[in-house]
Amino acid sequence: MPRRATKIVATLGPASSDPDLLEQMIRAGVNVVRLNFSHGTAKDHIKRAGLVREAAKRAGREVAIMADLQGPKIRVGKFAQGSVLLAPGQKFVLDAARVELGDSGAVGLDYKALPREVKAGDVLLLNDGLIVLTVDAVKGEAVHTSVKLGGELSNNKGINKQGGGLTAHALTSKDMEDIRTAMSFQADYVAVSFPKSATDMEMARQLCNVAAAEFNHRPGLIAKIERAEAIPKLLEIVLASDGIMVARGDLAVEVGNAIVPALQKRMIKLAREHDRVVITATQMMESMISNPVPTRAEVSDVANAVLDGTDAVMLSAETATGKYPLETVIEMAKICHAAEQHEDIAFEANFAGKTFSRIDQSIAMGALFTAHHLGAKAIVAMTESGSTALWMSRQLVHVPIYALTAKVATQRRMALYRNVRPLLMDSSADRDTALTEAENHLKNRGIVQTGDVYAITCGEPMGSPGGTNMLKICQVS
């Protein structure tokens, strides 16, 4: 399998929970496994996390686990018949006080605050925008609407307000319980749904750190950008997070489909500029839920995200419930690799006017610059926390980065970083021994051979987080 810089996030579900299949998917290119906490019990997630760790072990590589929180349930209730068919022009009521099952005239609400957050003239989009309702009036707990765009509406479908404005808190009591579950198996990343501000992410971080303290673990936090209100506060959310997800589904419903591609490019650029990781998600290979090959448009979509510099591309239903989970991963890996061969490397321009106040960051950038100009076979970052590898991965270069760490948690976390291959190496207090071991690591894996040049960064004394202070250029003898 050719080396690939862009990482693949795959959602685990009924279609991919077979241990042998999951192992094949990891071998085919899955770097991060997403557990969707919108479905299943705590017991289910703990079992699936164990399944991932075992499959990764058999495949001979570490993958990260991302726990994706459900967030607020802004949804309609249930129908007596499971669904209704709404016709354009029809009147339909969303009733927060309704306790009986819904019918063609009205349905209850999981989100009881809706009548206080909409007014006549507002547009509501249900089921990812496939059904559009215009609010005629709000009477007590009942929102009276007219159907603008009809179709089948089934149980518990989501509600968005065009332009945003629904005030549901990003973290619910269920999310808080789910964080405790995720920390019990030391999830490497926690994805927070529907954050509107830095405060939402700061609260999630506090909850994660408290829940993970007994395991001496600190997960990375991913902010899912899917609310209109998040766009004006994008920078503060990015800075309060370890990474962001371009969650194009709900975001497109709130801000409109047409603006999402430009927002995607802006978000990827912003995340990279501020040393955060970025995942591009939603419907990337949607047709492969039922077809063995992607559409040409899907190929272009994945390739463009890669060319924009995304760290990872994500599969949702394609691997969770689709017919071809393994084939989808294989196709996505091919597309990523092909796109990377045509990246526009503007390496020199990226350094223009930049200053680095930290020694470790300066060393990381110096390693990139030198390796790029020498045509080095590899850059090796010996790292405790993974920061050096993260900084290096923010620049688009075609020199592969190998991050050697003594910590399994750091190795797993780095699985999401673009162009970084994290490897586990025994720590050593002796610098020369560690450098020799690092070169042996590369030689044993066929990464370098006699005569090859590579760059290596480390810190003295060894084993101090944030202590990278040395760059060495080596030639394999």
N, C-alpha and C positions, 0 to 999 in steps of 0.2 A: 504494500500500500504506500503510495507516494506521501512524502511529508506534507502536511497541510497546516497553514497558520491559523485559519479561522476555525473556531471551535463549534461543536454541534451540541445543542441542548435537546434532549428527547424526553417527552412526557411518558411516564410509566402508567399503564392502564391494563385493562383486561387483555388487550391484543398483544401486550409485550411482557406479561408477567411470568411467562414460562422461563425457568432458569437457563435452559440451553439457548433459547432465542435471545434472551437478554445478553448473554455472554457473546453471542455472535454480533449483536448490535454494537457492543462496546468494542469488539475487535474491528468492526467495520468503520468506526469513527466517532461513536458517542463519547463526549468528554464530560458532560454534566447530565445527570438524571433529575428530572423535575417530578416532584410528588405534588399533585394537585389536591390541596386540602379542601376544595369545594366538594369533593366526593370521598366517601369512605370514613371509617372510624379511626380512632387513635391506634387501635390494635392493628388495623389494616396497614397504616402508615409505618408503624414500627416493624411489622413483618416485611413490608416492601423494602424498607431501608436495609434490613438484613440481607434480603435477596440481592440488592444492588452491590453491597460490600462483598458478598460471596462470589457473584458473577465477575466483578472486577478483579478479585484475587485470582480466579481461574484464568482470566484473560491476561494476567500478568501486568496490569496497570491500575493506577488509582484514578477514579473519577470523582467529581464533586457531586454532592446531593443538594438540590435546591428545594426547600419547602416553600410552596407558593400558597400564601394565606388567601382565604376566600374573600375577606373584606365584607363591607355592608351588603345586605341582601335587599337591593332595590328592585323588587320583583312583584309581579302579580301573584295572586293566590292560586288555588286549584279549581278545576272545573269538574262538574258532575260527570261529564262524558270524557274527561281528559283533555278536551280541546273544543274550540268553537271556530266557526268560519265567519270572519267579519267582512262585510261588503262596503265598498266606498259609499259615503253618504249616510251610512247607518249610525244611529246614536248608541253610545256605549258608556257605561258608568264604571269608574274605578272607585270602589267604596271601602274606605278604611274600617268602617264599622261592621261590615258584612261578615257573618260567621258561617253562613251556609255556602255550599259549593257554588261556583259560578255557572252562568249560562250565557246565552247569546246576547243578553241585555246588560249584564253586570258581572263583576268579579271582585273578590276581596283583594286586600293588599298585604303583603308581608311588610312593606315599608309604610308604617302608619302616619308618618309625618308628611306624606305627599300633599294632602289637601292644604296644608299651610305653606307650601313652597311653590305652588303654581297659581296662575291667574288666567282669566279669559284671554285667549289669543296665544298662549304658550303652545308649543309643539312638543309632543311626547313621542319618543321613538321606542318601540317595543321589539323584542326578539332581534337585537342587533340592527335595528332600523328597517327591518322587512315590513313592519306594520307602523303606520304613522297616524297619530290621533291629534286633533286640534281641540284644545280646551275651550268649551263654550261657557262654562260657569262652574264655580265651586259653591256647593250648598252644604254647609256643615262638614261632615266627614266624607261627602261624596263629590268626586270630580266628574262632571258631566262633559262628555267629549263627542265629537263627530269623527267618523273614520275617514281619513283622507286617502290612505293607502291600505287596502285590505289584505286579507289572507288568513291562514290558519294560525290561531293563537292557542298555545298549549300551556299546561301547568308550569307555574314558577318561572316564566320568561322574564328577562330583565327589562327594566325601564330606564331610559335616559331622557334627559330634558335637553332639547336642542340649545346649544350655547352654554350648557352647564347651569349650575345654580342649586343642585340638590345638596343639602348640608350634612348628609350622613357622615359620621366619624369614620376615619379610615380603619381604625382598630375596634373590633367588636369583642364582646366577652368570649365568643367562640374563638376568635383569633388569639386571644390571650391564653386560652387553654391549648390551642394548637401550637403556640410557641413553646410551651412547656413540653409538649409531645416531641416536637422537632429537636429540642435541646437534649432530650433523653437519649437520642441516638446521634447527637452532635452533627446536625445538619450543617453543611459548610456555608450555605447561603440561605437567607430568608427573604422571600420576595413579598413586599408589602403592596396590597392592592388599593387603588384609589387614593393615594396620598395627595393632599392639596397644598401642603406647606412643609417647611423644614421641621416644624413642630411634630407633625405626624411621624416623621422618620426618627426624630430624637426620642419620642416616646417608645417607638418600636425597639430602638437600640437599648434603652434602659431595661425594657421587659426581657429582651434576649440575654443581655449581660447578667441579669439577676438569675434567670432560669438556667443559664449555662455555667454559672460560677462554680457549682459543685463539681463540674467536669473539667474545670480550668480551660474552658473553651470560649472563643469569641467568634461568632459567625459573621460573615460579610452580609451587608444589607443592600438589597436591590429595590429601588423605587420603581414601581410600575407606573409609567406615565400614561394615564388613560382618562383623565378628567380635563375638561376645558379650563378649570380654575388652576390646574397645575402649570399651564403654559406660561402665564406671566411670572410665575415664581420658579421657573425651571432652574435657574442658577442656584438658588438657595436650597432647592431639593437635591440637586446634584452634589453640592458641597456637604450636605448632611448625610449622604449615602456613600456606599462603596461602589455602587454602580447603578445604572438605570436600565429599564426594559422599555423599548419602544413598543407599547402594547396597542397595536394598531386597530384592534377590534372596537373596544369601547370608545377609544379616542376618536376614531373616524365617525362614530355615531354622534358624538357630541359636537365636534368641530366641522364635520363634513368631510367626505372622502377626498375631495380635490386637494385639500391643503396638507393632507398627511404625508405625501412623499417629501415635500419641502421641510416639514417639521422633522421627519426622520433624519434627513441630512443634517439639519441644525443640531439635533440632539446628539447624534454620533460625534459631530465635531466638538461640541461643548464638553461632552464626557471625556474625550481624549485630551482636550486642552487642559482639563483639570485633574488628570491622572485617575480617572474613574473608568471602570469597565462598562461596556454597553452591549445589550442583547437586543436583536431585532426579532420581533415575534408576530404571530397571527397570520394564518392562511398562507404561509410561505410555499407549501407544497400541497395545498388543500385537495386538489383533484386526486392525489395519490391515496386518499382515504378509500377510494373505490377503484382506482385505475393503477396499473403497474408502471406507468410512465408519467412524468410531469408534463404540464403544458409548456409551450414556448414562453408564455408570459411569466410563468412561475420560475423558469430557469433564469430569465432576465431579472426578476425580482430578487432572487437570492444573490445573483452575481453583482447586481448594483449595490446591495447592502455590503457585500464583501469589498467592492471597490471604494465604497465610502469609508471603510475602515472599521466596521463593526467587529467587536471581539467574537461574537457568537451569533448564530442563526438558530431559531428555535422551532421545534416541531411539537404540535399540540395533539389534536385528535388523530393526526396522521400516524403517530406511533402508539397513542393510547387506545384507540378503538378501530383504527383502520385495518384494511385487509392486507396491507403490504408494509409492515413496520420496518423490516430489515431492508427491503428494496428501497424504501424512502431514504433511509440513512445512507445507503450506498450511493444513490443518485445525488443526494445533497453534498456528500463529500467530494464527488467528481466535479460538481459545479463550482464549489469553493476553490478547489485546487486549480481548475482551469482559469477562473477569474483572477486568482493571485498571480498567475504568470503574466498578466497584462496590467498590473498595478502601475500607477504613475508615481515613481519614487522621487519626491521633491525634498530630498534629505537636507541638502545645504540650506534651502530656503526656510526650513523649519527651525534652524538654529539662529537665523538672522535676528539680531536685537534681543536675544534671550540671555538672561543671567541666572546663575544657579548659586543660591546662598548656602546650600548644604553640601558638605564634602561628599557624602554618599551619592547624592544625586549627580554631582559633577563627575564622579568616577563612572557612574552608569552611562552618562552621555558621552564621556570620553571613550569608553569602550565601544559604543556604537559607532562613533565617528571614525575611530582608528580601524575597527574591523571592516567597516564599509569600504574605506579607501585601500586597505591592504588586500581585500578580497579574501578575508579569513573564512575558513570552513564553518566556524562556529564561534559563538560567544557563550562563555560559561559564567554564570552568576552563582557564587556560593552564598547562600542566604538563609537567615533564620526566620525572618518575618515575611519574606517575599517581596518587599518594597523595591529592591533593586531590579528584580525581574519585571515588576509592574511598570516602573519608569521606562525601562528599555522597550517594553512592549507598546508604549504609546507612540513610538516612531515607526513608520513604515519602512522597513529595510528587509532585504532578502537574505540576510545572514541569520540562520536559525539560532535561537536562544535556548540554552539548556540551563535550567535552574536546579542546582543541587542543594538539598536541604536535609537536615537530620530529623525534621519534624513531619510526621505523616499529615497532620492538619494543614500545615503550610503547603505541602505537596498537593493535597486535594484542592485547596483554595486556588492555587495557581493553575489548576486545570482549565479555568475559564479565561486566562489571559491569552490574548492573541499572540501567536508566534512563539509561545513559551512551551517547552516540553519539560515538565517537572519530574525530577528523578530523586529517589531517596538514596542518601549516602550517609554512612556512619560519620558522626562528628569526631573531630580530633583537635586537641589543644595545640598540636604541633603544626605550624603552617606548611612546612616543606612536605610532611607526610600527607597532609590534606591535598596539596597541589598534585602530588604524585597519584593519589587515589582518584582525583578528578580526571586526570589524563587517562588513567586506566579505564575509568568509566566510559569515556568517549571511544577509546580504542576497542574495548570489548563489544561495544554496540555498533562498530563499523562506521562511526560518525567521522573519525579522523584516522589517517594512516601516515606512515613515514613521509616526512616532508611537508605535511600540511601545517598551516599557521592557524592558531586560534587565540582568542583573547579571553582572559579570565579575571574576574574581580572577586575580592574577598576582603575580610577585615582583620586587623590585628589590634587587640588579641582576638583569637577565633571565638565564635559563638556568641558575640554581643549583638543583639538586634539593633539595626540602625548604625552599625559600626563599619560599613564598607568604606575602606580608605586606601585600597591598593588595586592597581591595574597592571597586569603583566601580559606581555605578548610572547607566546610560546611557539616553537616549531617542534613538531614531533620527530624524535630521533629514531 
